């Protein structure tokens, strides 16, 4: 699982050109996995006003990216309902 998460982090950083802040979820899907990652899209001062985004990254069983999509965008200090 660690290798899959590392592959998702590396791939999304390369695809969107921004650093991954964290992995917030992973679940099995047909033929692979879907990983949710939080990406810092805009760094600001103070950091509480950074703009972050959630991306879903679909991986096959070997850890290759088969798709990705931004599913949310928010300020770091924004309260969100789960």
GITABEL-V549305 format. One record per residue. N is the residue number from 1. PHI is phi in whole degrees, -180 to 180 (none if undefined). Layout:
# GITABEL-V549305
N & PHI
N & PHI
This chain:
# GITABEL-V549305
1 & none
2 & -60
3 & -67
4 & -65
5 & -65
6 & -64
7 & -63
8 & -64
9 & -60
10 & -62
11 & -64
12 & -69
13 & -61
14 & -70
15 & -71
16 & -102
17 & 72
18 & -136
19 & -75
20 & -82
21 & -80
22 & -166
23 & -100
24 & -110
25 & -175
26 & -152
27 & -152
28 & -76
29 & -129
30 & -54
31 & 78
32 & 175
33 & -142
34 & -118
35 & -116
36 & -98
37 & -125
38 & -102
39 & -120
40 & -81
41 & -89
42 & -139
43 & -86
44 & -136
45 & -117
46 & -75
47 & -60
48 & -65
49 & -102
50 & -56
51 & -101
52 & -114
53 & -139
54 & -101
55 & -118
56 & -94
57 & -118
58 & -95
59 & -122
60 & -82
61 & -63
62 & -92
63 & 92
64 & -83
65 & -70
66 & -113
67 & 176
68 & -156
69 & -156
70 & -81
71 & -111
72 & -159
73 & -144
74 & -160
75 & -82
76 & -54
77 & -87
78 & -77
79 & -83
80 & -126
81 & -81
82 & -82
